[in-house]
Amino acid sequence: MSLMPAIAALVRVIRNAKALSQEQMSGSVEARHLHNIENARSSITIDKLEALSARLDIEPAALVVLACALEKGLSDDQVLE
């Protein structure tokens, strides 16, 4: 089970919903690395997950739960059961 594609999609969707460019995220991660994360070409460390989550104004745990739900085709509530 790889959460990379689900985390990639969520980071991209949340960033776009907040109208943030990859360059505007540069305080949390370099634009090139973010591009690779958003395209599931690069793994994300816990430190980077925390930094991205802070910049996106979402709890890191929430991002992981949402990624699990997306990957399994479940609602976030179902993942927590």
Secondary structure by P-SEA (a helix, b strand, c coil): ccaaaaaaaaaaaaaaaaccccccccccccaaaaaaaaaccccccaaaaaaaaaaacccaaaaaaaaaaaaaccccccccc
